Structures are given as structure tokens and as C-alpha cells.
């Protein structure tokens, strides 16, 4: 686990503040965390001294921060109990126990992190950063998974092309149209999936429009083995990393 000190402010990837439940037998230390974070608008702190109460307090919690040694329990036992009711909630073990003495197999269960316990303004800034990083990564992963599931379930054929021109993703609808599996199409040049005239149109018309931040819509034809080409109204837009998304609407068999 990387324990490099980084204190650049990091907000969770959402306008919504992260709700953090901090669990520690040391009520004074919890109060110090509350004071340190009271003016932040990106983190909302809840505190708890009883680990047995935690599983019932997880509703709306974006991150659980726990000490390693608790009254009647320990941090990793709490993690196991939490995973039974909230398998994906981010968990940060905030511990005075050295990292080398932690049962890492348990700690690596789900989105987790470790930070050695300390006090002072610089440590609280580091704690806030690590919480924000953990929550941000979890939200990005969740968002990406939901997006992937939505694309996969879409009834419209969808293609994502990397900036270097290779196929990053095709959903089952498009793969079926091309008589292949998504795995067989991944990594191929996108130009292999469309008729030559459509490739020229996309290069000369669509990509320049998308590069200016607009969405392009026009007619294209997929390269299939069918007697009649598979023509469709196509929308092309780009992502922040330069990848392109092509959505083929209302595929039908007709000459281009």
C-alpha cells in the first residue's frame, strides 16, 4: 500500500459531499477529526465509538474510517462485518498499529486503504486527501461499471474507439451485426468495421466536428458479409481523453 504523503486537495468525483463515518474508541480523537473537518464542504463527518453499532449506521455512508483497536472488536473484524451488509463501501484503516503488523489479506477485501494514525493539521489534511482519493476512485469505478452495463444492455449498436484508432468496446448489438464477438473486435482498427465510403465521411466530416466539441450525426454503413449493407443514422462524439463514441441508430438493410 502506498503511504506517500500527498496533501493536494482532492474532491470525490461528484458534486455531492462524501459522508464519512469515523469509528474509534478514543472520543477525544474523534472530536479532533470533527474540528479539523468542520469547515470543509466536501466531507461530512459522523462519529461512532461502538463498533457493534456500525453495520446499522452505514446508510448513506460513502467511506468508513476505523481504528485498528476498538472496544470489544478490532478494525479488521469490523471490516468483515461491514462487508456482509455493504460489500463495496470504501474502508480506510486509520491505525496506530504499524502496517507490517496488519493482516493484509483481510485489508485488501474491496476498496480499502491504510493510513498510520497521527495528529496535527498536516496529518488531518493527509487524512482528508486519502478519504477523498478512496471515495473518488470508488465513485469513478461505480460510474464506469454502470455506464458499461448501460451500453451493454442498449438496443442500439455502440462502438468506442481509442485515440489511436483501435476498438476499445463494442456492445453485443454491434458485435452481432458484424457476426463476431466483442472480444474478437476489441483491438482491431475501427476502419475495418465500416464501408470505405463511410470511413472517408467520418474522417472528413465527423471527426473534425467532434474535435470542436460538437456531436456529429450522419449516415454510415457497417462492413458486413450480408448481401445488403447495414446502413444507419450514426452519432459520433468524443470523450475528454480523445476517445470517440459511435452509436448506430435504427440499423436497417439498405444501400448507402
C-alpha positions in Angstrom: 0.0 0.0 0.0 1.3 3.4 -1.0 1.8 5.5 2.1 3.4 8.5 0.4 2.3 11.8 1.9 0.2 13.7 -0.6 -1.8 16.7 0.6 -3.1 18.3 -2.6 -6.9 18.7 -2.1 -8.9 16.0 -3.8 -12.6 16.1 -4.1 -14.6 13.0 -4.6 -15.7 12.7 -8.2 -19.1 14.2 -7.7 -20.6 17.5 -6.6 -22.2 15.5 -3.7 -20.1 15.7 -0.5 -18.7 12.4 0.9 -20.3 11.2 4.1 -17.6 9.7 6.3 -18.3 7.5 9.4 -15.2 7.6 11.7 -15.0 4.8 14.3 -12.7 5.0 17.2 -12.7 4.1 20.9 -10.9 7.4 21.6 -13.7 10.0 21.7 -11.2 12.8 22.1 -9.5 11.8 18.8 -12.9 11.7 17.1 -13.6 15.2 18.3 -10.2 16.3 16.9 -11.3 15.0 13.5 -14.6 16.7 13.7 -12.9 20.0 14.5 -10.4 19.6 11.7 -13.1 18.9 9.1 -15.9 21.2 10.3 -15.2 23.9 7.7 -14.9 21.5 4.7 -17.8 21.4 2.3 -16.6 18.2 0.5 -16.7 15.9 3.6 -19.5 15.4 6.2 -18.2 13.6 9.3 -20.2 11.2 11.5 -18.5 9.6 14.5 -19.1 6.3 16.4 -17.3 4.7 19.4 -19.3 1.4 19.4 -18.2 -0.9 16.6 -21.2 -3.1 17.0 -23.4 -0.2 16.0 -21.6 0.5 12.7 -23.4 -2.0 10.5 -26.7 -0.3 11.3 -25.3 3.2 10.6 -24.0 2.7 7.1 -27.0 4.1 5.2 -25.7 7.0 3.1 -22.1 6.5 4.2 -19.5 6.9 1.4 -16.5 5.9 3.4 -15.8 4.2 6.7 -12.7 5.2 8.7 -11.8 2.8 11.5 -9.1 2.5 14.1 -7.4 -0.9 14.3 -8.1 -1.5 18.0 -11.6 -1.0 19.3 -13.5 -1.9 22.4 -14.7 -5.5 22.1 -13.5 -5.7 18.5 -10.8 -4.7 16.0 -10.8 -2.8 12.8 -10.4 -5.8 10.5 -13.2 -7.7 12.4 -15.3 -4.6 11.8 -14.3 -4.7 8.1 -15.5 -8.3 7.8 -18.8 -7.4 9.5 -19.3 -4.4 7.2 -18.6 -6.4 4.1 -21.5 -8.7 4.9 -24.0 -5.8 4.7 -22.2 -3.3 2.5 -19.7 -5.1 0.3 -18.5 -2.1 -1.6 -18.3 0.7 0.9 -14.8 2.2 0.9 -12.9 1.4 4.1 -9.8 3.2 5.5 -8.0 1.6 8.4 -6.7 4.6 10.4 -4.4 2.9 12.8 -1.6 3.3 15.3 -0.7 -0.4 14.5 2.2 -0.5 12.1 1.3 -1.5 8.5 3.7 -4.5 8.8 1.5 -6.0 11.6 -1.8 -5.7 9.7 -3.5 -8.8 8.2 -3.2 -7.5 4.6 -5.3 -10.4 3.1 -8.3 -9.1 5.0 -7.5 -5.4 4.4 -7.4 -5.9 0.6 -11.1 -7.0 0.7 -12.8 -4.5 -1.5 -12.0 -0.8 -1.9 -9.6 -0.2 1.1 -6.7 1.9 2.2 -4.4 2.2 5.2 -3.1 5.3 7.0 -0.9 5.3 10.1 -2.6 7.4 12.9 -1.1 10.7 13.9 -2.3 14.2 14.9 -1.8 17.8 13.8 -3.0 19.8 10.9 -0.8 18.2 8.3 -2.0 14.7 9.3 -5.7 15.8 9.1 -5.0 17.2 5.7 -3.5 13.9 4.6 -6.4 12.0 6.1 -8.9 14.2 4.2 -6.9 13.6 1.0 -6.8 9.8 1.4 -10.6 9.7 2.1 -11.2 11.9 -1.0 -9.0 9.7 -3.1 -10.6 6.5 -1.9 -14.1 7.8 -2.4 -13.3 9.4 -5.7 -11.9 6.1 -7.1 -14.8 4.2 -5.9 -17.3 6.6 -7.5 -15.4 6.5 -10.8 -15.4 2.7 -10.7 -19.1 2.6 -9.9 -19.9 5.1 -12.6 -17.8 3.3 -15.2 -19.5 0.0 -14.3 -23.0 1.4 -14.6 -22.0 3.1 -17.9 -20.6 -0.2 -19.2 -23.8 -2.1 -18.1 -26.0 0.5 -19.8 -24.0 0.4 -23.1 -24.0 -3.4 -23.0 -27.8 -3.5 -22.4 -28.5 -0.9 -25.1 -30.5 -1.9 -28.1 -28.5 0.5 -30.2 -25.2 -0.7 -31.6 -22.3 1.1 -29.9 -18.6 1.4 -30.6 -15.9 3.1 -28.6 -12.6 3.9 -30.4 -9.4 4.8 -28.6 -7.4 8.0 -29.7 -5.0 5.7 -31.6 -7.9 4.3 -33.7 -8.4 0.9 -32.2 -11.6 -0.6 -30.9 -11.9 -0.3 -27.2 -15.5 -1.6 -26.8 -18.4 -2.9 -28.8 -21.7 -4.0 -27.2 -23.4 -7.2 -28.2 -25.8 -5.5 -30.5 -23.0 -4.2 -32.7 -20.9 -7.4 -32.5 -24.0 -9.5 -33.6 -24.4 -7.2 -36.6 -20.8 -7.8 -37.5 -21.0 -11.5 -37.0 -18.3 -11.5 -34.3 -18.0 -11.4 -30.5 -17.0 -8.2 -28.7 -13.7 -9.9 -27.7 -12.9 -10.6 -31.4 -13.5 -7.0 -32.3 -11.5 -5.4 -29.5 -8.1 -4.1 -30.6 -9.0 -4.0 -34.3 -8.7 -0.8 -36.4 -12.1 0.9 -36.4 -11.8 1.4 -40.1 -12.2 -2.3 -40.6 -15.8 -2.2 -39.3 -17.3 0.3 -41.8 -17.5 0.6 -45.6 -14.8 2.6 -47.2 -17.1 5.5 -48.1 -18.3 5.7 -44.5 -14.7 5.8 -43.2 -14.0 8.7 -45.6 -17.1 10.6 -44.4 -16.3 10.1 -40.8 -12.7 11.3 -41.3 -13.5 14.3 -43.3 -16.8 15.4 -41.7 -17.5 13.7 -38.4 -14.1 13.8 -36.6 -13.4 17.5 -37.3 -16.9 18.4 -35.9 -16.4 16.2 -32.8 -12.9 17.7 -32.2 -14.6 21.1 -31.9 -16.8 19.7 -29.0 -19.9 19.0 -31.1 -21.8 15.8 -31.8 -22.0 14.8 -35.5 -24.9 12.8 -37.0 -25.0 11.3 -40.4 -25.5 8.1 -42.4 -22.9 5.3 -42.3 -22.7 1.7 -43.4 -21.2 -1.1 -41.5 -18.9 -3.6 -43.3 -20.8 -6.8 -43.0 -21.0 -10.0 -45.1 -24.7 -9.5 -45.8 -25.9 -9.0 -49.3 -27.5 -5.7 -48.3 -25.2 -3.3 -46.3 -26.3 -2.4 -42.8 -26.9 1.3 -43.0 -27.8 3.6 -40.1 -28.1 7.1 -38.8 -24.9 7.4 -36.8 -23.9 9.8 -34.0 -20.3 10.5 -33.2 -19.0 12.3 -30.2 -15.7 12.4 -28.3 -14.7 11.9 -24.6 -12.2 14.1 -22.7 -9.4 11.6 -23.3 -9.9 11.8 -27.1 -11.8 8.5 -27.4 -14.7 8.5 -29.8 -18.2 7.0 -29.3 -20.2 6.0 -32.3 -23.8 5.0 -31.9 -25.6 3.3 -34.8 -29.3 4.1 -34.6 -32.1 2.1 -36.2 -29.9 -0.3 -38.2 -31.6 -1.4 -41.5 -30.6 -3.2 -44.6 -30.3 -0.7 -47.4 -27.8 0.7 -49.8 -25.7 3.6 -48.6 
